[in-house]
Amino acid sequence: MTGPTVWPRQPGTTAPTLLRGVYLPRAADGAAFAMTTYGIPLLVLATTGSAGLTGLAFALEWLPRLGAFVVAGTLVDRHGTARVLRAACVLRALVVLTAALLLTIHDAGALAAVLVMVLAPVSGVLTEFSYVAAETAGGEASRTAGGQAHRVQSVLLGIDQSAMLAGPVVSGLLLEHGGPAVMLSTLAGFSLLAAILSPRQRLHPIGAMSEKSGLGAGWRTLRSLPALAWLVGGLLVSNVAIGLLQAAMPVIVVTELGRSKSDAGLIWSAAALASLLAVTSARRAIDRWGLWPVGTAAAAIAATATLAVAHADSYRGYLLLIAVLMAGEGGLTVVLRTMRSHLIPRDVFGSTLAVTILLLLLPFPAAGLLVAAIPPSQLGHAVTAAALLQALGLATAFTRLRTLPAASS
């Protein structure tokens, strides 16, 4: 699991192992990613006390990521994953430390509200750059691993889910008991650790960019692969419900249920644990029963859980149902990654990957805007509508997938 890779290296240097070159930087950056994604909206709510601004911050955190993804991919191709990862992590650390210092001086009022609202998009952009760099390094490690590629992806998925398990609850606890400065300083610490751990070698092959690269080529490839296109379409609709729940959960738990910010973080940590277990089970189930049956079961679990969440009225109910929902989403993620690796040609893999990620991210900023626009008392109705849409989208996608050979193998 930690054998040497075949990445290019400078004369007189030694190629990093998977543990040193990929897994450890990925773990540190994953922790910062999780704290940014879930901790910043909690920080906005704690600072402003406004459900509308919390939803707006969620949207502002995600909107720039859509454009940043394309730019980040180009920079990684040009400068290598290690350099981009280090730069993004150092800049993110500087940004959040500056915000922590300013919030210590101005812990309330209009200036504090402006600071946390600006922090959301800036940290979101930098987090996307570090994510693309880390994901590209992991993809290259999988390709160079040959027949052991599935083991590399297994470890990477485990790292991601473990980070999502710890990140939300750590953010909530630090914010609850230490305040904004402690939470942001911890986030900066993980960012700097990822930069330090990132090896000096270029972890991405050096060479001319393919003439087929670009979002246009990726879009054409996706359209030429019906099985992948239907799956991405179903998950796009499903992410409307997931994004709405992520954006609304701090408001629901803190404002509507009267629980603490750490309780809000605990919900997503429990969900990450359920997703981690589901990822492990799904891989084995796919080997035994195939993609379509496992995907259909995961889709049914996710849609049913979302419908139930819309009618939950207690903290325990939200905790359990969100965990079940994300278990289903974990199974769907395994199906998506498996199908992508099987179907996308290598020479357009990066471009097609970029298109699929962009499509799947679109619902998240829209969900934040929706939470900002509607009263907290109406969030339950919005979740119900999103759940019905999710059920319809997943049912349509997997009904179509049943007839396609690529999904039934």
GIHUZI-V53885 format. One record per residue. RES is the residue in one small letter. NEAR is the number of other ideal C-beta (glycine too) atoms within 10 Angstrom. D_CENTER is the distance of its C-alpha to the mean C-alpha in Angstrom with 2 decimals. Layout:
# GIHUZI-V53885
RES/NEAR/D_CENTER
RES/NEAR/D_CENTER
This chain:
# GIHUZI-V53885
m/12/24.27
t/12/24.91
g/9/27.42
p/13/27.79
t/20/26.02
v/13/27.89
w/22/26.13
p/13/28.66
r/16/30.22
q/9/32.96
p/4/36.47
g/5/37.20
t/10/33.62
t/11/31.86
a/16/28.60
p/23/25.95
t/16/25.17
l/22/21.81
l/13/21.58
r/16/22.58
g/24/21.15
v/29/17.67
y/21/16.84
l/20/17.92
p/29/16.32
r/28/12.96
a/22/13.48
a/26/14.56
d/29/11.88
g/24/9.19
a/24/11.35
a/32/11.56
f/25/7.87
a/29/7.88
m/30/11.28
t/28/10.61
t/23/8.07
y/27/10.49
g/27/13.57
i/30/14.40
p/29/14.92
l/28/16.97
l/28/18.85
v/27/19.69
l/24/21.02
a/19/22.97
t/23/24.42
t/20/25.33
g/13/25.69
s/16/24.73
a/23/22.56
g/15/22.79
l/20/21.64
t/31/18.67
g/28/17.54
l/23/18.49
a/32/16.53
f/33/13.30
a/23/14.36
l/23/15.45
e/28/12.24
w/26/10.47
l/21/13.66
p/19/14.30
r/23/11.02
l/17/12.50
g/12/15.60
a/21/14.34
f/21/12.62
v/16/16.17
v/13/17.88
a/24/15.69
g/24/16.43
t/13/20.09
l/19/20.27
v/25/18.87
d/20/21.50
r/12/24.12
h/14/23.63
g/23/21.68
t/30/18.40
a/23/20.04
r/18/21.53
v/26/18.51
l/29/16.40
r/22/19.37
a/18/20.03
a/29/16.58
c/30/16.46
v/18/20.09
l/18/19.79
r/29/16.94
a/23/19.20
l/14/22.16
v/20/20.62
v/30/19.57
l/18/22.89
t/15/24.80
a/24/23.24
a/21/24.09
l/13/27.63
l/18/28.17
l/22/26.96
t/12/29.40
i/8/32.16
h/14/31.20
d/13/29.50
a/11/30.36
g/9/31.50
a/9/30.53
l/12/29.59
a/18/27.07
a/18/25.49
v/13/25.38
l/19/23.87
v/24/20.84
m/18/20.36
v/14/20.57
l/27/18.26
a/26/15.32
p/19/15.37
v/19/16.56
s/26/13.97
g/25/11.21
v/22/13.04
l/27/13.63
t/27/10.14
e/25/9.37
f/24/12.60
s/32/11.97
y/24/8.74
v/28/10.96
a/32/13.79
a/30/12.38
e/20/11.11
t/22/14.56
a/28/16.36
g/24/14.96
g/20/16.00
e/19/19.36
a/24/19.86
s/18/19.43
r/16/21.97
t/17/24.42
a/18/24.26
g/8/25.96
g/6/26.67
q/15/24.44
a/15/21.25
h/13/20.02
r/13/20.50
v/22/18.41
q/20/15.44
s/16/16.23
v/19/16.10
l/24/12.84
l/20/11.16
g/15/13.19
i/21/12.16
d/24/8.38
q/24/9.51
s/17/12.26
a/24/10.37
m/23/8.57
l/20/12.18
a/17/13.89
g/26/11.92
p/28/12.57
v/21/16.11
v/23/16.98
s/30/16.08
g/28/18.17
l/18/20.99
l/24/21.29
l/26/21.39
e/17/23.84
h/12/26.16
g/13/25.81
g/17/24.93
p/25/22.70
a/19/24.22
v/14/23.45
m/28/19.80
l/32/19.33
s/17/21.53
t/21/19.51
l/32/16.31
a/23/18.63
g/17/19.95
f/25/16.76
s/31/16.29
l/19/19.92
l/19/19.72
a/29/17.10
a/23/19.50
i/13/22.47
l/21/21.18
s/31/20.25
p/23/23.35
r/13/25.81
q/19/25.97
r/18/24.24
l/30/21.65
h/22/21.64
p/13/24.87
i/9/27.23
g/8/28.85
a/7/29.32
m/11/26.53
s/15/27.13
e/8/29.04
k/16/26.82
s/19/23.65
g/19/22.11
l/15/20.28
g/11/23.63
a/19/24.01
g/23/20.52
w/17/21.30
r/15/24.69
t/23/23.40
l/23/20.99
r/11/23.99
s/13/26.16
l/20/24.10
p/16/24.68
a/22/22.90
l/24/19.57
a/19/20.17
w/20/20.92
l/29/17.89
v/21/15.53
g/17/17.75
g/25/17.54
l/25/13.77
l/17/13.89
v/18/16.35
s/28/14.57
n/23/11.50
v/21/14.26
a/32/14.94
i/22/11.49
g/25/10.91
l/28/14.48
l/28/14.25
q/24/11.43
a/29/13.58
a/27/16.79
m/26/16.41
p/28/17.59
v/23/20.46
i/23/21.37
v/25/21.43
v/21/23.06
t/18/25.19
e/17/26.10
l/16/26.25
g/9/27.39
r/16/25.19
s/15/23.90
k/24/20.65
s/20/20.16
d/19/20.63
a/28/17.79
g/29/15.46
l/19/17.11
i/27/16.09
w/28/12.36
s/23/13.51
a/19/15.81
a/27/13.26
a/25/11.22
l/18/14.71
a/22/15.59
s/27/12.62
l/20/13.60
l/14/17.14
a/25/16.45
v/21/14.82
t/16/18.02
s/16/20.27
a/25/18.90
r/18/19.67
r/10/23.17
a/19/23.65
i/18/22.83
d/10/25.43
r/8/27.90
w/12/27.46
g/13/25.47
l/23/22.37
w/20/23.79
p/16/25.01
v/23/21.91
g/28/19.67
t/21/22.21
a/17/22.30
a/25/18.55
a/27/18.65
a/15/21.70
i/20/20.23
a/27/17.18
a/23/19.57
t/16/22.22
a/22/20.10
t/29/18.85
l/19/22.51
a/15/23.56
v/24/21.11
a/19/22.80
h/12/26.05
a/18/25.09
d/9/27.17
s/9/26.57
y/18/24.00
r/8/24.50
g/14/24.02
y/23/20.64
l/18/19.57
l/18/20.83
l/22/19.74
i/23/16.09
a/21/16.16
v/19/17.88
l/28/15.58
m/28/12.45
a/24/14.84
g/25/15.57
e/25/12.01
g/25/11.77
g/26/14.97
l/26/13.93
t/20/11.07
v/24/13.92
v/23/16.20
l/19/14.12
r/15/13.71
t/18/17.36
m/22/18.62
r/18/17.02
s/15/18.64
h/14/21.87
l/20/22.36
i/20/21.19
p/11/24.03
r/8/23.37
d/13/24.89
v/20/22.41
f/19/19.34
g/23/17.47
s/23/18.53
t/25/17.68
l/21/14.20
a/21/13.75
v/24/15.24
t/22/13.16
i/19/9.80
l/17/11.75
l/18/13.16
l/17/10.16
l/18/8.84
l/16/12.45
p/24/12.72
f/23/10.54
p/22/13.12
a/17/15.82
a/26/14.99
g/27/15.32
l/17/18.57
l/21/19.79
v/30/19.43
a/20/21.23
a/13/23.94
i/16/24.98
p/8/26.74
p/16/25.07
s/9/27.76
q/10/26.59
l/24/22.95
g/16/24.07
h/11/25.60
a/19/22.55
v/21/20.44
t/16/23.35
a/13/23.44
a/27/19.73
a/26/20.27
l/15/23.30
l/17/21.56
q/26/18.81
a/20/21.67
l/13/23.59
g/21/20.89
l/27/19.96
a/15/23.69
t/14/24.62
a/25/22.14
f/23/23.11
t/12/26.74
r/17/26.69
l/24/24.90
r/13/27.70
t/12/30.15
l/17/28.30
p/7/29.22
a/16/25.94
a/26/24.17
s/13/27.08
s/11/27.60
